[in-house]
């Protein structure tokens, strides 16, 4: 049997893209009654020079999570640091997603590119810990991942690294969902 060719008309391709996007967005979570912990990843001071002198404002990149599979990130901007952090927390609570965690680690390897940031996440054995850099560590710990190997490649910009990590976690798939989609047993998913 030769290679299989997939032929999409423009309408079919749009439907296919919408199906994939709906799978990514379907794991969104409402903040509701969740006990969320905040972590400030980066604070940036911005100076604007005006006729009367310099005007300072601050932007804060914040990650929130319940350390049990729910995580979100947000950006807040204000004239005061504390106000910027508060706005960032409110923004993060609007962007919560559910992350599949399998025995304290991620279910499978993931490579994602966001802007100039590229990140690689690999599942790790129990007891390994979170081997990741600052921006990635904040997202992974807030999500409740206890064992993972992570490498940030390319840009070290905290905004892009956090977005890339968030994208990687939100596109992870549960083994049960993979088995159901392929029509095979869960044992075959793990053992090949």
matplotlib code that plots the C-alpha trace (Angstrom):
import matplotlib.pyplot as plt

x = [0.0, 1.5, 1.4, -2.0, -2.7, -5.0, -6.9, -8.7, -10.9, -10.7, -14.1, -13.0, -9.7, -11.5, -13.6, -10.5, -8.8, -11.9, -12.0, -8.4, -8.9, -12.0, -10.0, -7.4, -10.0, -12.3, -10.0, -10.7, -11.7, -13.7, -12.0, -15.1, -14.3, -10.7, -8.0, -5.5, -1.9, -0.2, 3.5, 4.9, 7.2, 8.5, 8.0, 8.9, 9.3, 8.5, 9.5, 7.8, 9.5, 7.1, 7.4, 6.9, 9.5, 9.5, 6.4, 6.8, 4.5, 4.8, 3.8, 3.6, 3.5, 1.7, 1.0, -1.8, -2.6, -4.1, -1.2, -3.6, -3.8, -5.3, -3.0, -3.3, -1.2, -1.9, -0.4, -1.3, -0.2, -0.6, 1.2, 1.9, 3.6, 0.9, -1.9, -0.2, 0.2, -3.5, -4.6, -2.3, -3.9, -7.4, -6.3, -4.7, -8.0, -9.7, -7.2, -7.3, -6.8, -6.9, -3.6, -3.4, -1.0, -0.1, 1.6, 3.1, 4.5, 3.2, 1.8, 4.1, 6.9, 6.0, 7.9, 6.4, 7.4, 5.8, 7.3, 11.1, 10.8, 11.1, 10.5, 10.9, 9.1, 9.8, 8.1, 10.4, 10.5, 9.2, 11.7, 13.3, 11.8, 11.1, 14.2, 13.3, 14.3, 12.7, 9.7, 8.9, 9.3, 6.7, 4.1, 5.0, 4.9, 1.6, 0.1, 1.1, 3.8, 6.3, 8.6, 9.5, 12.6, 12.3, 14.6, 14.0, 15.6, 15.8, 14.5, 14.7, 12.0, 9.8, 6.6, 7.2, 8.6, 5.5, 3.2, 5.1, 5.0, 1.3, 0.6, 2.6, 0.6, -2.7, -2.1, -1.1, -3.5, -4.8, -3.9, -7.6, -8.5, -5.7, -6.9, -10.5, -9.6, -7.4, -9.9, -7.3, -6.8, -5.1, -2.5, -1.5, -1.1, 1.6, 3.2, 3.0]
y = [0.0, 3.4, 6.7, 8.2, 11.7, 14.0, 16.4, 19.3, 21.8, 25.3, 24.7, 21.3, 22.8, 25.6, 23.0, 21.0, 24.1, 25.0, 21.5, 21.6, 25.2, 24.1, 21.2, 23.7, 26.2, 23.5, 23.0, 26.6, 26.9, 29.6, 31.0, 30.5, 28.9, 27.9, 28.6, 30.3, 31.2, 34.1, 34.4, 37.6, 36.6, 40.0, 43.6, 46.2, 49.9, 52.1, 55.7, 58.3, 61.7, 64.6, 68.4, 68.4, 65.7, 61.9, 59.8, 56.2, 53.3, 49.6, 46.4, 43.1, 39.6, 37.3, 33.6, 32.1, 28.5, 26.1, 23.7, 21.0, 21.2, 24.7, 27.6, 31.0, 34.1, 37.8, 41.2, 44.3, 47.9, 50.8, 53.8, 51.8, 48.4, 46.9, 48.1, 46.6, 43.2, 43.3, 44.0, 41.2, 38.7, 39.7, 39.2, 35.8, 34.6, 35.2, 33.0, 29.8, 26.4, 22.8, 20.9, 17.1, 15.9, 12.2, 11.1, 14.6, 15.0, 15.7, 12.9, 13.3, 15.4, 18.8, 21.3, 24.7, 28.0, 31.3, 34.5, 34.0, 31.7, 28.0, 25.5, 21.8, 19.9, 16.3, 14.0, 13.0, 10.1, 10.7, 12.6, 14.5, 17.8, 20.8, 21.3, 24.6, 28.3, 31.1, 32.0, 28.4, 27.3, 29.7, 28.4, 24.7, 25.0, 26.9, 24.2, 21.5, 19.7, 18.3, 16.3, 17.7, 18.4, 21.7, 23.7, 27.2, 27.8, 31.1, 34.2, 34.6, 37.3, 36.3, 37.3, 35.0, 32.2, 32.2, 32.3, 29.4, 27.3, 28.1, 27.1, 23.8, 22.9, 23.8, 21.6, 18.5, 15.6, 13.1, 9.4, 8.5, 11.1, 9.9, 6.3, 7.3, 9.4, 6.6, 3.8, 1.8, 0.6, 2.7, -0.1, 0.2, 4.0, 3.6, 0.4, 1.2]
z = [0.0, -1.1, 0.8, 1.5, 0.0, 1.8, -0.5, 1.0, -0.7, 0.8, 2.6, 4.0, 5.1, 7.0, 8.8, 9.6, 11.0, 13.0, 14.5, 15.6, 17.0, 18.9, 20.5, 21.8, 23.0, 24.5, 27.5, 28.8, 32.4, 34.3, 37.4, 39.6, 43.0, 42.1, 44.7, 42.5, 43.4, 41.6, 40.5, 39.0, 36.1, 35.0, 35.7, 33.1, 33.7, 30.7, 30.6, 28.4, 28.0, 27.9, 28.0, 31.8, 32.4, 32.5, 33.0, 34.4, 33.9, 34.7, 33.0, 34.9, 33.4, 35.9, 35.9, 38.0, 38.7, 41.2, 41.0, 40.0, 36.2, 35.8, 34.7, 33.1, 32.2, 31.9, 31.4, 33.4, 32.7, 35.2, 36.7, 39.9, 40.2, 42.6, 40.3, 37.3, 39.1, 40.1, 36.5, 35.4, 37.8, 36.6, 32.9, 33.8, 35.4, 32.0, 30.2, 32.3, 30.6, 31.8, 31.5, 31.3, 34.0, 34.1, 37.4, 38.0, 34.5, 31.0, 28.9, 25.9, 24.4, 23.0, 20.9, 20.3, 18.7, 19.7, 18.2, 18.4, 21.4, 20.9, 23.8, 24.3, 27.0, 27.8, 30.4, 33.2, 35.8, 39.3, 41.5, 38.7, 39.6, 37.3, 35.2, 33.5, 33.3, 35.2, 32.9, 32.1, 35.7, 36.8, 34.3, 34.9, 38.7, 38.6, 36.4, 39.0, 37.0, 39.4, 37.1, 33.6, 31.5, 29.6, 27.4, 26.1, 22.7, 20.8, 22.4, 26.2, 26.2, 29.2, 27.4, 24.4, 26.6, 28.8, 25.8, 24.2, 27.4, 27.7, 24.1, 24.6, 27.7, 26.2, 23.1, 25.2, 24.7, 27.2, 26.4, 26.7, 24.1, 21.7, 22.1, 21.4, 18.3, 16.8, 17.8, 19.7, 23.2, 25.9, 26.3, 22.6, 22.9, 25.5, 24.2, 20.4]

ax = plt.figure().add_subplot(projection="3d")
ax.plot(x, y, z, "-o")
ax.set_aspect("equal")
plt.show()
